[in-house]
Amino acid sequence: MSTFPSFADFFHELWGGEKSPFPWQTMLADRAIENGWPDAIDLPTASGKTACLDIAVWALAKQAGDKERGTPRRIWFVVDRRIVVDEAFDRAWRIATALEKSDSPAVRAVSDRLLGLRGLPNRRERPLAVGRLRGGVLRDDCWARIPSQAAIITSTVDQLGSRLLFRGYSHSGLTAPIFAGLAGNDSLILLDEAHCAQPFLQTLRAVQMFRSAKWAEVANPTPFHVAVLSATPPSKDVGEMPETFPTNEDERAQALDHPVLQ
């Protein structure tokens, strides 16, 4: 494939021609490339927001060669419900398997870009690492073994929070800074059902502030962004609404213009 595939082509081939993306998914993919990720993705319940994983993987691959890459290489899907963590993990695993094994042109183009980002352009390597952090399952830190590798990690709030704050469940004090560095740098955090985890959202926004020029003496070149996935996104600060997608009623009508969503 001579040109990089559109998100619609990638999505269609990724899922074996079973379905095409909803309008909002294509619109968000274009927005992530052109203007970066919004602070909040304000869409109804059951409108397919888990597909933000697909969008983030495609956007990361498209921007892989850019000097100022906007989409981080570690994509976190965080929600305080274990069953939703598992559902997101299953989707992430299917994406990673397709990227490793599919010969479809659009999927392979994304796979090759991710391998190049990792620094090992070899089809025998796995382009996308996948991890799951929650209680009740065996710990798997494979996503952390190669920091340059693209990864999707699904997690409960406490698991990611402990790593960001240099605690790190089930890790020693010597390794806690490593996981804090991986979580706090080059990470896109998709926080689902944020209305149930407002203290954690406040913590994430504090991390953003401490990484910024408002606090840091030396600029941090790696991207870091928090996007809330919620039908009722909280305000960014008292009296200040976050940058939200869709941005207005006209864009919202266009984003949801699909018979299944209707």
Accessible surface in RSA format (square Angstrom, percent):
REM  Atomic radii and reference values for relative SASA: ProtOr
REM  Chains: A
REM  Algorithm: Lee & Richards
REM  Probe-radius: 1.40
REM  Slices: 20
REM RES _ NUM      All-atoms   Total-Side   Main-Chain    Non-polar    All polar
REM                ABS   REL    ABS   REL    ABS   REL    ABS   REL    ABS   REL
RES MET A   1   124.79  64.6  40.07  26.5  84.72 201.7  52.30  44.5  72.49  96.0
RES SER A   2   122.65 103.6  72.59  96.9  50.06 115.3  58.01 123.5  64.64  90.6
RES THR A   3   100.43  71.4  94.45  95.8   5.98  14.2  72.35  97.2  28.08  42.4
RES PHE A   4    37.53  18.8   9.83   6.1  27.69  72.1  12.81   7.8  24.71  70.7
RES PRO A   5     5.35   3.9   0.00   0.0   5.35  19.5   4.48   3.7   0.87   5.4
RES SER A   6    55.63  47.0  45.39  60.6  10.24  23.6  47.37 100.9   8.26  11.6
RES PHE A   7     3.52   1.8   1.04   0.6   2.48   6.5   1.04   0.6   2.48   7.1
RES ALA A   8    38.74  35.6  36.90  56.9   1.84   4.2  37.07  52.2   1.67   4.4
RES ASP A   9    71.75  50.3  69.95  69.6   1.80   4.3   8.35  19.6  63.41  63.2
RES PHE A  10     0.00   0.0   0.00   0.0   0.00   0.0   0.00   0.0   0.00   0.0
RES PHE A  11     5.21   2.6   5.21   3.2   0.00   0.0   5.21   3.2   0.00   0.0
RES HIS A  12    79.59  43.5  79.59  55.3   0.00   0.0  54.43  56.1  25.16  29.3
RES GLU A  13    49.30  28.3  36.72  27.8  12.58  30.0  20.52  39.7  28.77  23.5
RES LEU A  14    13.36   7.4   0.33   0.2  13.03  32.8   0.57   0.4  12.79  34.4
RES TRP A  15    12.29   4.9   8.77   4.2   3.52   8.3  12.29   6.6   0.00   0.0
RES GLY A  16    66.77  82.3   0.00   N/A  66.77  82.3  38.20 104.8  28.57  64.0
RES GLY A  17    39.41  48.6   0.00   N/A  39.41  48.6  13.77  37.8  25.64  57.4
RES GLU A  18   126.05  72.4  87.40  66.1  38.64  92.0  41.82  80.9  84.23  68.8
RES LYS A  19   100.52  49.0  91.36  56.1   9.16  21.8  56.49  50.8  44.03  46.9
RES SER A  20    71.65  60.5  57.73  77.1  13.91  32.1  32.22  68.6  39.43  55.2
RES PRO A  21    17.81  13.0   5.01   4.6  12.79  46.5   5.26   4.3  12.55  78.0
RES PHE A  22    38.45  19.2  38.02  23.5   0.43   1.1  38.02  23.0   0.43   1.2
RES PRO A  23    35.37  25.8  26.99  24.6   8.38  30.5  35.11  29.0   0.26   1.6
RES TRP A  24     0.00   0.0   0.00   0.0   0.00   0.0   0.00   0.0   0.00   0.0
RES GLN A  25     6.54   3.7   6.54   4.8   0.00   0.0   0.00   0.0   6.54   5.0
RES THR A  26    43.94  31.3  43.94  44.5   0.00   0.0  38.43  51.6   5.51   8.3
RES MET A  27    32.34  16.7  26.24  17.4   6.10  14.5  28.72  24.4   3.62   4.8
RES LEU A  28     0.00   0.0   0.00   0.0   0.00   0.0   0.00   0.0   0.00   0.0
RES ALA A  29     0.00   0.0   0.00   0.0   0.00   0.0   0.00   0.0   0.00   0.0
RES ASP A  30    65.34  45.8  63.62  63.3   1.71   4.0  16.21  38.1  49.13  49.0
RES ARG A  31    27.49  11.5  24.61  12.5   2.88   6.9  17.24  23.6  10.25   6.2
RES ALA A  32     1.27   1.2   0.00   0.0   1.27   2.9   0.00   0.0   1.27   3.4
RES ILE A  33    44.44  25.3  27.52  20.5  16.92  40.8  27.52  19.8  16.92  45.9
RES GLU A  34   131.46  75.5  97.00  73.4  34.46  82.1  37.55  72.6  93.91  76.7
RES ASN A  35   109.37  75.4  76.87  74.3  32.50  78.3  22.40  53.9  86.96  84.1
RES GLY A  36    24.52  30.2   0.00   N/A  24.52  30.2  21.20  58.2   3.32   7.4
RES TRP A  37    13.87   5.6   2.28   1.1  11.59  27.2   2.28   1.2  11.59  18.8
RES PRO A  38     0.00   0.0   0.00   0.0   0.00   0.0   0.00   0.0   0.00   0.0
RES ASP A  39    19.18  13.4  18.18  18.1   1.00   2.4   3.53   8.3  15.64  15.6
RES ALA A  40     0.42   0.4   0.42   0.6   0.00   0.0   0.42   0.6   0.00   0.0
RES ILE A  41     0.00   0.0   0.00   0.0   0.00   0.0   0.00   0.0   0.00   0.0
RES ASP A  42    30.76  21.5  30.76  30.6   0.00   0.0   0.25   0.6  30.51  30.4
RES LEU A  43     0.00   0.0   0.00   0.0   0.00   0.0   0.00   0.0   0.00   0.0
RES PRO A  44    51.82  37.8  48.18  43.9   3.64  13.2  51.82  42.8   0.00   0.0
RES THR A  45   116.98  83.2  98.68 100.0  18.30  43.6  73.30  98.5  43.68  66.0
RES ALA A  46   100.33  92.2  52.83  81.5  47.50 108.0  69.69  98.1  30.64  81.2
RES SER A  47     3.51   3.0   2.28   3.0   1.23   2.8   3.31   7.1   0.19   0.3
RES GLY A  48    30.86  38.1   0.00   N/A  30.86  38.1  27.90  76.6   2.96   6.6
RES LYS A  49    26.15  12.8  21.99  13.5   4.16   9.9  15.74  14.2  10.42  11.1
RES THR A  50    42.85  30.5  41.96  42.5   0.89   2.1  13.99  18.8  28.86  43.6
RES ALA A  51     2.84   2.6   2.24   3.5   0.60   1.4   2.24   3.2   0.60   1.6
RES CYS A  52     0.00   0.0   0.00   0.0   0.00   0.0   0.00   0.0   0.00   0.0
RES LEU A  53     0.00   0.0   0.00   0.0   0.00   0.0   0.00   0.0   0.00   0.0
RES ASP A  54     0.00   0.0   0.00   0.0   0.00   0.0   0.00   0.0   0.00   0.0
RES ILE A  55     0.00   0.0   0.00   0.0   0.00   0.0   0.00   0.0   0.00   0.0
RES ALA A  56     0.00   0.0   0.00   0.0   0.00   0.0   0.00   0.0   0.00   0.0
RES VAL A  57     0.24   0.2   0.22   0.2   0.03   0.1   0.24   0.2   0.00   0.0
RES TRP A  58     8.60   3.5   8.60   4.2   0.00   0.0   8.60   4.6   0.00   0.0
RES ALA A  59     0.00   0.0   0.00   0.0   0.00   0.0   0.00   0.0   0.00   0.0
RES LEU A  60     0.36   0.2   0.36   0.3   0.00   0.0   0.36   0.3   0.00   0.0
RES ALA A  61     0.00   0.0   0.00   0.0   0.00   0.0   0.00   0.0   0.00   0.0
RES LYS A  62    75.06  36.6  66.16  40.6   8.89  21.2  29.39  26.5  45.66  48.6
RES GLN A  63    13.28   7.4  13.28   9.7   0.00   0.0   2.09   4.5  11.18   8.5
RES ALA A  64    19.55  18.0   4.52   7.0  15.03  34.2   4.66   6.6  14.89  39.4
RES GLY A  65    73.88  91.1   0.00   N/A  73.88  91.1  41.66 114.3  32.23  72.2
RES ASP A  66    77.50  54.3  60.90  60.6  16.61  39.3  16.00  37.7  61.51  61.3
RES LYS A  67   206.78 100.9 164.14 100.7  42.64 101.5 117.46 105.7  89.32  95.1
RES GLU A  68   157.26  90.3 131.03  99.1  26.23  62.5  52.56 101.7 104.70  85.5
RES ARG A  69    37.24  15.6  25.65  13.1  11.58  27.6   4.91   6.7  32.32  19.6
RES GLY A  70    36.97  45.6   0.00   N/A  36.97  45.6  25.89  71.0  11.08  24.8
RES THR A  71     0.20   0.1   0.20   0.2   0.00   0.0   0.00   0.0   0.20   0.3
RES PRO A  72     0.06   0.0   0.06   0.1   0.00   0.0   0.06   0.1   0.00   0.0
RES ARG A  73    34.75  14.6  34.75  17.7   0.00   0.0   1.58   2.2  33.17  20.1
RES ARG A  74    13.66   5.7  13.66   7.0   0.00   0.0   0.91   1.2  12.75   7.7
RES ILE A  75     0.00   0.0   0.00   0.0   0.00   0.0   0.00   0.0   0.00   0.0
RES TRP A  76     0.00   0.0   0.00   0.0   0.00   0.0   0.00   0.0   0.00   0.0
RES PHE A  77     1.60   0.8   1.60   1.0   0.00   0.0   1.60   1.0   0.00   0.0
RES VAL A  78     0.00   0.0   0.00   0.0   0.00   0.0   0.00   0.0   0.00   0.0
RES VAL A  79     0.19   0.1   0.10   0.1   0.09   0.2   0.19   0.2   0.00   0.0
RES ASP A  80    79.13  55.4  54.56  54.3  24.56  58.1  11.33  26.7  67.80  67.6
RES ARG A  81   119.92  50.4 113.45  57.8   6.47  15.4  30.02  41.0  89.90  54.5
RES ARG A  82   130.76  54.9 124.13  63.3   6.63  15.8  40.35  55.1  90.42  54.8
RES ILE A  83   119.94  68.3 114.16  85.0   5.78  13.9 117.01  84.3   2.93   7.9
RES VAL A  84    29.13  19.2  29.13  26.4   0.00   0.0  29.13  25.3   0.00   0.0
RES VAL A  85     0.00   0.0   0.00   0.0   0.00   0.0   0.00   0.0   0.00   0.0
RES ASP A  86    33.13  23.2  33.13  33.0   0.00   0.0  14.30  33.7  18.83  18.8
RES GLU A  87   102.94  59.1  94.87  71.8   8.07  19.2  42.19  81.6  60.75  49.6
RES ALA A  88     0.74   0.7   0.30   0.5   0.44   1.0   0.30   0.4   0.44   1.2
RES PHE A  89    33.05  16.5  33.05  20.5   0.00   0.0  33.05  20.0   0.00   0.0
RES ASP A  90    82.71  57.9  80.32  79.9   2.39   5.7  25.70  60.5  57.01  56.9
RES ARG A  91    44.96  18.9  42.23  21.5   2.73   6.5  11.78  16.1  33.18  20.1
RES ALA A  92     0.00   0.0   0.00   0.0   0.00   0.0   0.00   0.0   0.00   0.0
RES TRP A  93   126.43  50.7 126.43  61.2   0.00   0.0 104.58  55.8  21.84  35.4
RES ARG A  94   131.30  55.1 124.44  63.4   6.86  16.3  44.03  60.2  87.27  52.9
RES ILE A  95     0.03   0.0   0.00   0.0   0.03   0.1   0.03   0.0   0.00   0.0
RES ALA A  96     0.00   0.0   0.00   0.0   0.00   0.0   0.00   0.0   0.00   0.0
RES THR A  97    39.34  28.0  39.32  39.9   0.02   0.0  37.32  50.1   2.02   3.1
RES ALA A  98    20.02  18.4  12.90  19.9   7.12  16.2  19.62  27.6   0.39   1.0
RES LEU A  99     0.01   0.0   0.00   0.0   0.01   0.0   0.00   0.0   0.01   0.0
RES GLU A 100    53.28  30.6  42.61  32.2  10.68  25.4   8.10  15.7  45.18  36.9
RES LYS A 101   149.25  72.8 125.11  76.8  24.14  57.5  78.55  70.7  70.70  75.3
RES SER A 102    26.01  22.0  15.88  21.2  10.13  23.3  20.13  42.9   5.88   8.2
RES ASP A 103   112.23  78.6  89.68  89.3  22.55  53.3  34.29  80.7  77.94  77.7
RES SER A 104    36.91  31.2  30.12  40.2   6.79  15.6   6.57  14.0  30.34  42.5
RES PRO A 105    75.53  55.0  66.56  60.7   8.98  32.6  73.94  61.1   1.59   9.9
RES ALA A 106     0.00   0.0   0.00   0.0   0.00   0.0   0.00   0.0   0.00   0.0
RES VAL A 107     0.33   0.2   0.33   0.3   0.00   0.0   0.33   0.3   0.00   0.0
RES ARG A 108    95.24  40.0  95.17  48.5   0.06   0.1  20.59  28.1  74.64  45.2
RES ALA A 109    19.35  17.8  10.87  16.8   8.48  19.3  17.72  24.9   1.64   4.3
RES VAL A 110     0.00   0.0   0.00   0.0   0.00   0.0   0.00   0.0   0.00   0.0
RES SER A 111     0.00   0.0   0.00   0.0   0.00   0.0   0.00   0.0   0.00   0.0
RES ASP A 112    65.13  45.6  56.71  56.4   8.43  19.9  27.96  65.8  37.17  37.1
RES ARG A 113    91.90  38.6  87.39  44.5   4.51  10.7  27.84  38.0  64.06  38.8
RES LEU A 114     0.11   0.1   0.11   0.1   0.00   0.0   0.11   0.1   0.00   0.0
RES LEU A 115     2.25   1.3   2.25   1.6   0.00   0.0   2.25   1.6   0.00   0.0
RES GLY A 116    41.37  51.0   0.00   N/A  41.37  51.0  23.40  64.2  17.97  40.2
RES LEU A 117    28.10  15.7  10.30   7.4  17.80  44.7  15.74  11.1  12.36  33.3
RES ARG A 118    24.83  10.4  15.57   7.9   9.26  22.0   0.01   0.0  24.81  15.0
RES GLY A 119    50.24  62.0   0.00   N/A  50.24  62.0  29.21  80.2  21.03  47.1
RES LEU A 120    82.76  46.1  81.23  58.1   1.53   3.8  82.76  58.1   0.00   0.0
RES PRO A 121   112.02  81.6  83.07  75.7  28.95 105.2  85.99  71.0  26.04 161.8
RES ASN A 122    48.43  33.4  44.47  43.0   3.96   9.5  16.21  39.0  32.22  31.1
RES ARG A 123    65.18  27.4  51.92  26.5  13.26  31.6  42.62  58.2  22.56  13.7
RES ARG A 124   202.73  85.1 171.60  87.5  31.13  74.1  81.34 111.2 121.39  73.6
RES GLU A 125    60.12  34.5  58.61  44.3   1.51   3.6   2.82   5.5  57.30  46.8
RES ARG A 126    60.56  25.4  56.59  28.8   3.97   9.4  41.58  56.8  18.98  11.5
RES PRO A 127     1.42   1.0   1.42   1.3   0.00   0.0   1.42   1.2   0.00   0.0
RES LEU A 128     0.23   0.1   0.23   0.2   0.00   0.0   0.23   0.2   0.00   0.0
RES ALA A 129     8.25   7.6   5.09   7.9   3.16   7.2   8.25  11.6   0.00   0.0
RES VAL A 130     5.75   3.8   0.09   0.1   5.65  13.6   0.09   0.1   5.65  15.3
RES GLY A 131     0.79   1.0   0.00   N/A   0.79   1.0   0.79   2.2   0.00   0.0
RES ARG A 132    63.19  26.5  58.67  29.9   4.52  10.8   3.75   5.1  59.45  36.0
RES LEU A 133     5.02   2.8   2.95   2.1   2.07   5.2   5.02   3.5   0.00   0.0
RES ARG A 134    39.94  16.8  31.48  16.0   8.46  20.1   0.08   0.1  39.86  24.2
RES GLY A 135    25.13  31.0   0.00   N/A  25.13  31.0  20.84  57.2   4.28   9.6
RES GLY A 136    75.19  92.7   0.00   N/A  75.19  92.7  33.57  92.1  41.62  93.2
RES VAL A 137    47.37  31.2  20.07  18.2  27.30  65.8  29.01  25.2  18.36  49.8
RES LEU A 138   168.37  93.8 154.51 110.5  13.85  34.8 156.33 109.8  12.04  32.4
RES ARG A 139   133.32  56.0  96.81  49.4  36.50  86.9  34.05  46.5  99.26  60.2
RES ASP A 140    63.28  44.3  59.96  59.7   3.32   7.8  25.30  59.5  37.99  37.9
RES ASP A 141    25.40  17.8  21.06  21.0   4.34  10.3  15.07  35.5  10.33  10.3
RES CYS A 142    39.21  29.7  33.13  37.0   6.08  14.3  16.67  42.2  22.54  24.3
RES TRP A 143     2.94   1.2   0.07   0.0   2.87   6.7   0.07   0.0   2.87   4.7
RES ALA A 144    16.18  14.9   5.39   8.3  10.80  24.6   5.75   8.1  10.43  27.6
RES ARG A 145   179.02  75.2 147.69  75.3  31.34  74.6  59.09  80.8 119.93  72.7
RES ILE A 146    58.19  33.1  56.49  42.1   1.70   4.1  57.43  41.4   0.75   2.0
RES PRO A 147    76.33  55.6  72.85  66.4   3.48  12.6  73.68  60.8   2.65  16.5
RES SER A 148    39.14  33.1  35.28  47.1   3.86   8.9  32.13  68.4   7.01   9.8
RES GLN A 149    11.41   6.4  10.66   7.8   0.75   1.8   0.00   0.0  11.41   8.7
RES ALA A 150     0.00   0.0   0.00   0.0   0.00   0.0   0.00   0.0   0.00   0.0
RES ALA A 151     0.08   0.1   0.08   0.1   0.00   0.0   0.08   0.1   0.00   0.0
RES ILE A 152     0.00   0.0   0.00   0.0   0.00   0.0   0.00   0.0   0.00   0.0
RES ILE A 153     0.00   0.0   0.00   0.0   0.00   0.0   0.00   0.0   0.00   0.0
RES THR A 154     0.00   0.0   0.00   0.0   0.00   0.0   0.00   0.0   0.00   0.0
RES SER A 155     0.00   0.0   0.00   0.0   0.00   0.0   0.00   0.0   0.00   0.0
RES THR A 156     9.93   7.1   9.93  10.1   0.00   0.0   8.78  11.8   1.15   1.7
RES VAL A 157    20.58  13.5  20.56  18.6   0.03   0.1  20.56  17.9   0.03   0.1
RES ASP A 158    70.92  49.7  61.60  61.3   9.33  22.1  35.85  84.4  35.07  35.0
RES GLN A 159    22.36  12.5  22.36  16.3   0.00   0.0   0.27   0.6  22.09  16.8
RES LEU A 160     0.00   0.0   0.00   0.0   0.00   0.0   0.00   0.0   0.00   0.0
RES GLY A 161     9.35  11.5   0.00   N/A   9.35  11.5   9.35  25.6   0.00   0.0
RES SER A 162    13.68  11.6   6.83   9.1   6.85  15.8  11.91  25.4   1.77   2.5
RES ARG A 163     2.72   1.1   2.31   1.2   0.41   1.0   0.43   0.6   2.29   1.4
RES LEU A 164    11.64   6.5   2.45   1.8   9.19  23.1   2.45   1.7   9.19  24.7
RES LEU A 165    89.80  50.0  85.06  60.9   4.74  11.9  87.12  61.2   2.68   7.2
RES PHE A 166   120.08  60.1 107.26  66.4  12.82  33.4 107.40  65.1  12.69  36.3
RES ARG A 167   170.62  71.6 155.75  79.4  14.88  35.4  59.18  80.9 111.44  67.5
RES GLY A 168     3.90   4.8   0.00   N/A   3.90   4.8   0.68   1.9   3.22   7.2
RES TYR A 169   105.55  49.3 101.65  57.8   3.90  10.1  69.69  52.4  35.87  44.2
RES SER A 170    88.51  74.8  46.93  62.6  41.58  95.8  30.92  65.8  57.59  80.7
RES HIS A 171    33.70  18.4   9.27   6.4  24.43  62.5  14.99  15.4  18.71  21.8
RES SER A 172    60.89  51.5  44.62  59.6  16.27  37.5  49.90 106.3  10.99  15.4
RES GLY A 173    66.19  81.6   0.00   N/A  66.19  81.6  40.02 109.8  26.17  58.6
RES LEU A 174   161.12  89.7 144.55 103.4  16.58  41.7 146.91 103.2  14.21  38.2
RES THR A 175    45.55  32.4  45.55  46.2   0.00   0.0  45.16  60.7   0.39   0.6
RES ALA A 176     4.53   4.2   3.96   6.1   0.57   1.3   4.11   5.8   0.42   1.1
RES PRO A 177    67.18  49.0  59.03  53.8   8.15  29.6  59.20  48.9   7.97  49.6
RES ILE A 178   104.29  59.3  95.58  71.2   8.71  21.0 102.68  73.9   1.61   4.4
RES PHE A 179    15.29   7.6  15.24   9.4   0.04   0.1  15.24   9.2   0.04   0.1
RES ALA A 180     6.46   5.9   1.52   2.3   4.93  11.2   1.81   2.5   4.65  12.3
RES GLY A 181    30.11  37.1   0.00   N/A  30.11  37.1  27.18  74.6   2.92   6.5
RES LEU A 182    14.53   8.1  13.85   9.9   0.68   1.7  14.10   9.9   0.43   1.2
RES ALA A 183     0.00   0.0   0.00   0.0   0.00   0.0   0.00   0.0   0.00   0.0
RES GLY A 184     8.67  10.7   0.00   N/A   8.67  10.7   7.36  20.2   1.32   2.9
RES ASN A 185    43.81  30.2  43.81  42.3   0.00   0.0  12.47  30.0  31.34  30.3
RES ASP A 186     7.98   5.6   7.98   7.9   0.00   0.0   1.81   4.3   6.17   6.2
RES SER A 187     0.00   0.0   0.00   0.0   0.00   0.0   0.00   0.0   0.00   0.0
RES LEU A 188     0.00   0.0   0.00   0.0   0.00   0.0   0.00   0.0   0.00   0.0
RES ILE A 189     0.00   0.0   0.00   0.0   0.00   0.0   0.00   0.0   0.00   0.0
RES LEU A 190     0.00   0.0   0.00   0.0   0.00   0.0   0.00   0.0   0.00   0.0
RES LEU A 191     0.20   0.1   0.20   0.1   0.00   0.0   0.20   0.1   0.00   0.0
RES ASP A 192    20.45  14.3  18.85  18.8   1.60   3.8   0.06   0.2  20.39  20.3
RES GLU A 193    43.59  25.0  41.47  31.4   2.11   5.0  15.92  30.8  27.67  22.6
RES ALA A 194     0.00   0.0   0.00   0.0   0.00   0.0   0.00   0.0   0.00   0.0
RES HIS A 195    94.49  51.6  74.67  51.9  19.82  50.7  54.72  56.4  39.77  46.3
RES CYS A 196    71.01  53.7  36.74  41.0  34.28  80.6  25.71  65.1  45.30  48.8
RES ALA A 197     7.70   7.1   3.29   5.1   4.41  10.0   7.70  10.8   0.00   0.0
RES GLN A 198    80.79  45.2  79.51  58.1   1.27   3.0  20.05  42.7  60.73  46.1
RES PRO A 199    99.72  72.7  95.89  87.4   3.83  13.9  96.75  79.9   2.97  18.5
RES PHE A 200    16.27   8.1  10.80   6.7   5.47  14.2  14.51   8.8   1.77   5.1
RES LEU A 201     3.41   1.9   3.41   2.4   0.00   0.0   3.41   2.4   0.00   0.0
RES GLN A 202   121.71  68.1 113.02  82.6   8.69  20.7  40.52  86.2  81.19  61.6
RES THR A 203    38.91  27.7  34.39  34.9   4.53  10.8  13.82  18.6  25.09  37.9
RES LEU A 204     0.00   0.0   0.00   0.0   0.00   0.0   0.00   0.0   0.00   0.0
RES ARG A 205    45.41  19.1  39.39  20.1   6.02  14.3  24.99  34.1  20.42  12.4
RES ALA A 206    38.20  35.1  32.14  49.6   6.06  13.8  37.36  52.6   0.84   2.2
RES VAL A 207    23.84  15.7  23.08  20.9   0.75   1.8  23.84  20.7   0.00   0.0
RES GLN A 208    48.11  26.9  40.66  29.7   7.45  17.7  18.47  39.3  29.64  22.5
RES MET A 209    70.40  36.5  65.31  43.2   5.08  12.1  64.03  54.4   6.37   8.4
RES PHE A 210    93.69  46.9  85.88  53.2   7.81  20.3  86.05  52.2   7.65  21.9
RES ARG A 211    42.65  17.9  31.42  16.0  11.23  26.7  21.66  29.6  20.99  12.7
RES SER A 212    38.82  32.8  29.20  39.0   9.62  22.2  38.63  82.3   0.20   0.3
RES ALA A 213   101.61  93.4  69.11 106.7  32.50  73.9  72.95 102.7  28.66  75.9
RES LYS A 214   179.24  87.4 138.50  85.0  40.74  97.0  92.06  82.9  87.18  92.9
RES TRP A 215   163.62  65.7 142.80  69.1  20.82  48.9 120.27  64.1  43.35  70.3
RES ALA A 216    31.56  29.0  15.11  23.3  16.45  37.4  20.11  28.3  11.45  30.3
RES GLU A 217   178.80 102.7 135.38 102.4  43.42 103.4  56.53 109.3 122.27  99.8
RES VAL A 218   122.78  80.8 111.30 100.8  11.48  27.7 114.18  99.2   8.60  23.3
RES ALA A 219    91.88  84.5  66.64 102.8  25.24  57.4  74.44 104.8  17.45  46.2
RES ASN A 220    58.31  40.2  33.12  32.0  25.19  60.7  11.61  27.9  46.70  45.1
RES PRO A 221   128.58  93.7  90.31  82.3  38.27 139.1 102.51  84.6  26.07 162.0
RES THR A 222    45.43  32.3  39.36  39.9   6.07  14.5  40.90  54.9   4.53   6.9
RES PRO A 223    27.82  20.3  16.80  15.3  11.02  40.1  27.82  23.0   0.00   0.0
RES PHE A 224    22.15  11.1   0.65   0.4  21.50  56.0   0.65   0.4  21.50  61.5
RES HIS A 225    39.22  21.4  39.22  27.3   0.00   0.0  23.69  24.4  15.53  18.1
RES VAL A 226     6.30   4.1   2.86   2.6   3.43   8.3   2.86   2.5   3.43   9.3
RES ALA A 227     0.00   0.0   0.00   0.0   0.00   0.0   0.00   0.0   0.00   0.0
RES VAL A 228     1.27   0.8   1.27   1.2   0.00   0.0   1.27   1.1   0.00   0.0
RES LEU A 229     0.17   0.1   0.07   0.0   0.11   0.3   0.07   0.0   0.11   0.3
RES SER A 230     4.05   3.4   0.25   0.3   3.81   8.8   3.81   8.1   0.25   0.3
RES ALA A 231    47.54  43.7  27.26  42.1  20.28  46.1  27.35  38.5  20.19  53.5
RES THR A 232    92.07  65.5  81.14  82.3  10.94  26.1  77.25 103.8  14.83  22.4
RES PRO A 233    22.40  16.3   9.85   9.0  12.55  45.6   9.85   8.1  12.55  78.0
RES PRO A 234    18.27  13.3   7.40   6.7  10.88  39.5  17.78  14.7   0.49   3.1
RES SER A 235    47.67  40.3  35.31  47.1  12.36  28.5  13.19  28.1  34.48  48.3
RES LYS A 236    75.65  36.9  69.23  42.5   6.42  15.3  28.54  25.7  47.11  50.2
RES ASP A 237    81.72  57.2  73.49  73.1   8.23  19.5  28.28  66.6  53.43  53.3
RES VAL A 238   156.91 103.3 129.90 117.6  27.02  65.1 133.37 115.9  23.55  63.9
RES GLY A 239    84.76 104.5   0.00   N/A  84.76 104.5  42.82 117.5  41.95  93.9
RES GLU A 240    86.87  49.9  82.58  62.5   4.29  10.2  33.64  65.1  53.23  43.5
RES MET A 241   129.77  67.2 109.56  72.5  20.21  48.1  89.84  76.4  39.93  52.9
RES PRO A 242     9.07   6.6   0.29   0.3   8.78  31.9   0.90   0.7   8.17  50.8
RES GLU A 243    92.35  53.0  80.18  60.7  12.17  29.0  37.62  72.8  54.73  44.7
RES THR A 244    26.84  19.1  21.69  22.0   5.15  12.3  18.82  25.3   8.02  12.1
RES PHE A 245     1.18   0.6   1.18   0.7   0.00   0.0   1.18   0.7   0.00   0.0
RES PRO A 246    11.16   8.1   0.37   0.3  10.79  39.2   0.37   0.3  10.79  67.1
RES THR A 247    83.42  59.3  50.39  51.1  33.03  78.7  44.25  59.4  39.17  59.2
RES ASN A 248    86.05  59.3  72.32  69.9  13.73  33.1  42.02 101.1  44.03  42.6
RES GLU A 249   133.29  76.5 127.39  96.4   5.90  14.1  65.87 127.4  67.42  55.0
RES ASP A 250   123.17  86.3 113.81 113.3   9.36  22.1  32.79  77.2  90.39  90.1
RES GLU A 251    44.25  25.4  40.98  31.0   3.27   7.8  13.31  25.7  30.94  25.3
RES ARG A 252    60.39  25.4  60.39  30.8   0.00   0.0  18.63  25.5  41.76  25.3
RES ALA A 253    66.31  61.0  51.34  79.2  14.97  34.1  61.32  86.4   4.99  13.2
RES GLN A 254   109.32  61.1 103.22  75.4   6.10  14.5  34.78  74.0  74.54  56.5
RES ALA A 255     0.00   0.0   0.00   0.0   0.00   0.0   0.00   0.0   0.00   0.0
RES LEU A 256    27.37  15.2  27.37  19.6   0.00   0.0  27.37  19.2   0.00   0.0
RES ASP A 257   101.96  71.4  89.99  89.6  11.97  28.3  11.16  26.3  90.79  90.6
RES HIS A 258    47.47  25.9  45.78  31.8   1.69   4.3  25.02  25.8  22.46  26.1
RES PRO A 259   116.48  84.9  94.05  85.7  22.43  81.5 100.34  82.8  16.13 100.3
RES VAL A 260   113.01  74.4  84.98  76.9  28.03  67.5  92.02  80.0  20.98  56.9
RES LEU A 261    40.11  22.3   8.28   5.9  31.84  80.0  11.64   8.2  28.48  76.6
RES GLN A 262   149.49  83.6  90.46  66.1  59.03 140.6  51.03 108.6  98.46  74.7
END  Absolute sums over single chains surface
CHAIN  1 A    12480.6       9711.2       2769.4       6863.1       5617.5
END  Absolute sums over all chains
TOTAL         12480.6       9711.2       2769.4       6863.1       5617.5
